[in-house]
Amino acid sequence: ADYWNKDNVFIDKIVYQPIVDATVRLANLKSGGLDLVDRVLATDIKDVRDDKNLVLATAPELGYLGLTINVARDKAKGPLSQSEKVRQALDLSIDREALNQVVFNGEFTAGNQWVPPLHPYYQKAFPVRPRDVAKAKALLKEAGVATPVSVDYMIPKGAEYEAIAQVVQSMASEAGFDIKIRVVEFATTFKQAQAGEFQIFQINWSGRIDPDGNSYVFLHSGAPQNDGGYSNPEADKVMEDARAIADPAQRSALYEKLTKIVLNDEPIIYLFHRKLLFAHTKKLEGYKQLPDGLVRVIGLKLK
């Protein structure tokens, strides 16, 4: 693409390629075919840092990766949709920090809410719980379900998505879950999610600055991206009230109530918050990555 910077100086051929495999993007960057790439794999960070011709640009992402549970639209009426205790058991079977270390070399941030731990609206009264397989098994017993609990687990195609799912699959099996990973082309996952054709949908949300943008559209009854059909009148009221109040302290108190409700109902199991990983050639000057994940070319210079 060709761009103009803020001084109306023409920048010739800053080449940016986001829609290909991450390994291919990085190879093209290193060979000089590209000037800027996004979504560098966490496992490739060292490779980028060790290359004297490349620069790694990072920022904490505003969103999260989570497991959306089909709580109301599951045609098979599997145990996950029938009992919050089963969903809580799945949550407790997962060691988020181990997942972070295994898949992302510890570069990301473990989380259990729709905003990351450093966000001003993160509810510190509800920290990430440690893995507890014994408690998970006890919850499945209380729910009266036969084990292993078979679960359809839909993920978009991609190396990192698949690695996450495989780690979750392994961890959950120790608590009594039989997770069957179903890899689907990215665009098709959204069609199937909207049709309710899943039990778990593992998907990343890029995030918004205000906590409403990470919660309402996914958790409010009838909201357009509430693919699992979650509905709780008390949660709805809290989200509606939070939209009508500007005072941060009052809003935070409301989101504390919402957090308590959601962590009990578990319509989404939040796993971690990504670090945005962009890489560019040293010929490109002035690039700064912001938490919204967008590429801004104003002020850039290509030597």
C-alpha positions as CSV (number, residue, x, y, z in Angstrom):
1,A,0.0,0.0,0.0
2,D,1.1,3.6,-0.5
3,Y,0.6,6.1,2.3
4,W,1.1,9.8,3.1
5,N,2.4,10.8,6.5
6,K,1.1,13.7,8.7
7,D,3.4,16.1,6.9
8,N,2.0,15.1,3.6
9,V,5.3,13.5,2.6
10,F,4.7,10.5,0.4
11,I,5.8,7.1,1.9
12,D,6.5,4.7,-0.9
13,K,5.5,1.1,-0.7
14,I,5.1,0.3,3.0
15,V,4.0,-3.3,2.5
16,Y,1.7,-4.7,5.2
17,Q,0.3,-8.3,5.0
18,P,-2.1,-9.4,7.7
19,I,-4.1,-12.1,6.1
20,V,-1.7,-15.0,5.7
21,D,-0.1,-17.6,7.9
22,A,2.0,-16.1,10.7
23,T,5.1,-18.1,9.7
24,V,4.8,-17.0,6.1
25,R,4.4,-13.4,7.1
26,L,7.5,-13.5,9.2
27,A,9.5,-15.2,6.5
28,N,8.4,-12.5,4.0
29,L,9.4,-9.8,6.5
30,K,12.9,-11.3,7.0
31,S,13.4,-11.7,3.3
32,G,12.5,-8.0,2.6
33,G,9.3,-8.7,0.9
34,L,7.3,-7.0,3.7
35,D,8.0,-4.0,5.9
36,L,5.4,-4.7,8.7
37,V,3.6,-7.7,9.9
38,D,1.1,-8.3,12.7
39,R,0.2,-11.4,14.8
40,V,3.7,-12.6,15.3
41,L,3.6,-15.9,17.1
42,A,4.8,-15.8,20.7
43,T,7.2,-18.6,19.9
44,D,8.8,-16.4,17.3
45,I,9.5,-13.5,19.6
46,K,13.2,-14.5,20.2
47,D,13.7,-15.0,16.5
48,V,12.5,-11.4,15.8
49,R,14.6,-9.9,18.7
50,D,17.7,-11.7,17.5
51,D,17.4,-10.4,14.0
52,K,19.4,-7.1,13.7
53,N,17.2,-6.0,10.8
54,L,13.9,-6.3,12.7
55,V,12.1,-4.5,15.4
56,L,9.4,-6.0,17.7
57,A,6.5,-3.6,18.6
58,T,4.2,-4.7,21.3
59,A,1.2,-3.5,23.3
60,P,-1.2,-5.2,25.8
61,E,-4.5,-6.1,24.0
62,L,-7.8,-4.7,25.3
63,G,-9.7,-7.9,24.8
64,Y,-9.5,-11.6,25.7
65,L,-9.5,-15.1,24.5
66,G,-12.4,-17.1,26.0
67,L,-14.5,-20.2,25.7
68,T,-18.1,-19.2,24.8
69,I,-20.4,-21.9,26.2
70,N,-23.7,-22.7,24.4
71,V,-25.9,-22.5,27.5
72,A,-29.3,-22.1,25.8
73,R,-29.1,-23.2,22.2
74,D,-27.3,-26.5,22.4
75,K,-29.6,-28.9,20.5
76,A,-27.9,-31.9,22.1
77,K,-28.5,-30.4,25.6
78,G,-25.1,-31.5,26.8
79,P,-24.1,-31.2,30.5
80,L,-22.3,-27.9,29.9
81,S,-25.6,-26.3,28.9
82,Q,-27.6,-27.8,31.7
83,S,-25.5,-26.9,34.8
84,E,-23.3,-24.1,35.9
85,K,-21.5,-26.6,38.1
86,V,-20.3,-28.5,35.0
87,R,-19.1,-25.2,33.5
88,Q,-17.4,-24.3,36.8
89,A,-15.7,-27.7,36.8
90,L,-14.3,-27.1,33.3
91,D,-13.0,-23.7,34.5
92,L,-11.3,-25.3,37.5
93,S,-9.7,-27.9,35.4
94,I,-7.6,-25.3,33.5
95,D,-4.3,-24.0,34.7
96,R,-4.2,-20.6,32.9
97,E,-0.6,-19.8,33.7
98,A,0.6,-23.2,32.6
99,L,-1.4,-22.7,29.4
100,N,0.3,-19.3,28.9
101,Q,3.8,-20.8,29.5
102,V,3.3,-23.8,27.2
103,V,1.7,-22.0,24.2
104,F,3.0,-18.5,24.5
105,N,6.3,-18.7,26.4
106,G,4.7,-16.8,29.3
107,E,4.3,-13.6,27.1
108,F,0.5,-13.3,27.6
109,T,-1.5,-12.5,30.7
110,A,-3.7,-15.1,32.5
111,G,-7.2,-13.7,33.1
112,N,-10.7,-14.6,34.3
113,Q,-12.7,-11.5,33.3
114,W,-13.6,-9.6,30.1
115,V,-10.9,-7.0,30.9
116,P,-7.2,-7.7,31.7
117,P,-5.9,-7.4,35.3
118,L,-4.3,-4.0,34.7
119,H,-7.5,-2.5,33.4
120,P,-9.2,0.0,35.9
121,Y,-12.4,-1.9,35.8
122,Y,-10.8,-5.3,36.5
123,Q,-12.4,-6.6,39.7
124,K,-9.6,-7.5,42.1
125,A,-12.1,-9.1,44.5
126,F,-12.3,-12.0,42.0
127,P,-8.7,-13.0,41.1
128,V,-7.9,-15.9,38.9
129,R,-8.5,-19.1,40.8
130,P,-5.8,-21.8,40.8
131,R,-6.4,-25.1,39.1
132,D,-8.3,-27.5,41.3
133,V,-8.9,-30.9,39.7
134,A,-10.3,-32.4,42.9
135,K,-12.9,-29.6,43.2
136,A,-13.7,-30.0,39.5
137,K,-14.4,-33.7,40.0
138,A,-16.6,-32.9,43.0
139,L,-18.6,-30.4,41.1
140,L,-19.3,-32.9,38.3
141,K,-20.4,-35.4,41.0
142,E,-22.7,-32.7,42.5
143,A,-24.2,-32.0,39.1
144,G,-25.0,-35.7,38.7
145,V,-23.4,-36.1,35.3
146,A,-21.8,-39.3,34.0
147,T,-18.1,-39.0,33.2
148,P,-16.3,-38.6,31.0
149,V,-18.4,-35.6,29.9
150,S,-18.3,-35.4,26.1
151,V,-17.9,-31.9,24.7
152,D,-17.9,-30.5,21.2
153,Y,-15.2,-27.8,21.1
154,M,-15.1,-25.6,18.0
155,I,-12.0,-23.6,17.1
156,P,-10.9,-21.6,14.1
157,K,-8.1,-23.1,12.0
158,G,-4.7,-21.8,13.1
159,A,-1.6,-23.1,14.9
160,E,-2.1,-21.1,18.1
161,Y,-5.8,-21.8,18.3
162,E,-5.2,-25.5,18.0
163,A,-2.3,-25.5,20.5
164,I,-4.6,-23.7,23.1
165,A,-7.4,-26.3,22.5
166,Q,-5.0,-29.2,22.8
167,V,-3.7,-28.0,26.2
168,V,-7.2,-27.4,27.5
169,Q,-8.2,-30.8,26.2
170,S,-5.4,-32.5,28.1
171,M,-6.0,-30.6,31.3
172,A,-9.8,-31.1,31.3
173,S,-9.4,-34.8,30.7
174,E,-7.9,-35.1,34.1
175,A,-11.1,-33.8,35.7
176,G,-13.5,-36.0,33.7
177,F,-14.1,-34.2,30.4
178,D,-13.8,-35.8,26.9
179,I,-13.2,-32.8,24.7
180,K,-13.5,-33.4,21.0
181,I,-11.7,-30.6,19.1
182,R,-13.4,-29.5,15.9
183,V,-11.2,-27.3,13.6
184,V,-13.3,-25.1,11.3
185,E,-12.4,-22.4,8.7
186,F,-12.4,-19.0,10.5
187,A,-15.4,-17.4,8.7
188,T,-17.4,-20.6,9.0
189,T,-17.0,-20.7,12.8
190,F,-19.0,-17.5,13.1
191,K,-21.8,-18.8,10.9
192,Q,-22.0,-22.0,13.1
193,A,-21.8,-20.0,16.3
194,Q,-24.6,-17.7,15.2
195,A,-26.6,-20.9,14.4
196,G,-25.9,-22.4,17.8
197,E,-24.0,-25.3,16.2
198,F,-21.4,-25.7,19.0
199,Q,-21.0,-26.5,22.7
200,I,-17.8,-24.6,23.2
201,F,-16.6,-21.9,20.8
202,Q,-13.0,-20.8,21.5
203,I,-12.5,-17.3,20.1
204,N,-10.6,-14.2,20.7
205,W,-12.2,-10.7,21.1
206,S,-9.9,-7.8,20.1
207,G,-11.5,-5.6,22.8
208,R,-12.7,-2.1,23.4
209,I,-11.5,0.6,25.8
210,D,-14.8,0.7,27.8
211,P,-15.7,-2.5,29.7
212,D,-19.2,-2.3,28.2
213,G,-17.7,-3.1,24.8
214,N,-16.3,-6.3,26.1
215,S,-19.3,-7.5,28.1
216,Y,-22.8,-6.2,27.0
217,V,-22.7,-7.5,23.4
218,F,-21.7,-11.0,24.5
219,L,-23.6,-11.3,27.8
220,H,-26.9,-9.4,27.6
221,S,-30.0,-11.3,26.7
222,G,-30.6,-11.1,23.0
223,A,-27.4,-9.2,22.3
224,P,-26.1,-9.7,18.7
225,Q,-22.9,-11.6,19.7
226,N,-24.4,-13.6,22.5
227,D,-24.0,-16.8,20.6
228,G,-24.6,-19.1,23.5
229,G,-27.9,-17.6,24.3
230,Y,-27.0,-16.6,27.9
231,S,-29.8,-14.8,29.7
232,N,-29.8,-13.6,33.3
233,P,-32.2,-10.8,34.2
234,E,-30.1,-9.7,37.1
235,A,-27.0,-9.5,34.9
236,D,-29.0,-7.6,32.3
237,K,-30.1,-5.0,34.8
238,V,-26.5,-4.4,36.0
239,M,-25.2,-4.0,32.5
240,E,-28.0,-1.6,31.6
241,D,-27.4,0.5,34.8
242,A,-23.7,0.6,34.0
243,R,-24.4,2.1,30.6
244,A,-26.4,4.9,32.2
245,I,-23.8,6.0,34.8
246,A,-20.6,8.0,34.1
247,D,-19.0,8.0,37.5
248,P,-16.1,5.4,37.5
249,A,-16.6,4.4,41.1
250,Q,-20.3,3.7,40.7
251,R,-19.7,1.9,37.5
252,S,-17.0,-0.2,39.0
253,A,-19.3,-1.3,41.8
254,L,-21.8,-2.4,39.2
255,Y,-19.2,-4.4,37.3
256,E,-18.2,-6.0,40.6
257,K,-21.8,-7.3,40.8
258,L,-21.7,-8.4,37.2
259,T,-18.4,-10.2,37.7
260,K,-19.8,-12.2,40.6
261,I,-22.8,-13.3,38.6
262,V,-20.9,-14.2,35.4
263,L,-18.2,-16.1,37.3
264,N,-21.0,-18.2,38.9
265,D,-22.9,-18.8,35.7
266,E,-19.9,-19.2,33.4
267,P,-21.4,-18.4,30.0
268,I,-17.9,-17.5,28.9
269,I,-14.7,-19.0,30.5
270,Y,-12.1,-16.2,30.1
271,L,-8.6,-17.7,29.7
272,F,-6.1,-15.0,29.0
273,H,-5.3,-11.6,27.4
274,R,-2.9,-11.4,24.5
275,K,0.0,-9.2,23.9
276,L,-0.2,-7.6,20.5
277,L,3.0,-8.6,18.6
278,F,3.9,-6.7,15.5
279,A,7.3,-6.8,13.7
280,H,8.8,-4.4,11.2
281,T,12.0,-3.7,9.4
282,K,14.4,-1.2,10.8
283,K,13.9,0.8,7.6
284,L,10.5,1.7,8.9
285,E,10.8,4.5,11.5
286,G,8.2,6.0,13.9
287,Y,5.9,2.9,14.3
288,K,4.2,2.6,17.6
289,Q,1.7,-0.2,18.5
290,L,-1.4,0.8,20.4
291,P,-3.7,-1.6,22.4
292,D,-6.6,-1.5,19.9
293,G,-4.5,-3.5,17.4
294,L,-4.9,-1.1,14.5
295,V,-2.1,0.0,12.2
296,R,-1.6,3.7,12.0
297,V,0.7,5.1,9.3
298,I,0.7,8.8,10.3
299,G,4.2,9.9,11.0
300,L,5.9,6.9,9.6
301,K,9.0,7.1,7.5
302,L,10.5,4.4,5.3
303,K,14.3,4.9,4.8
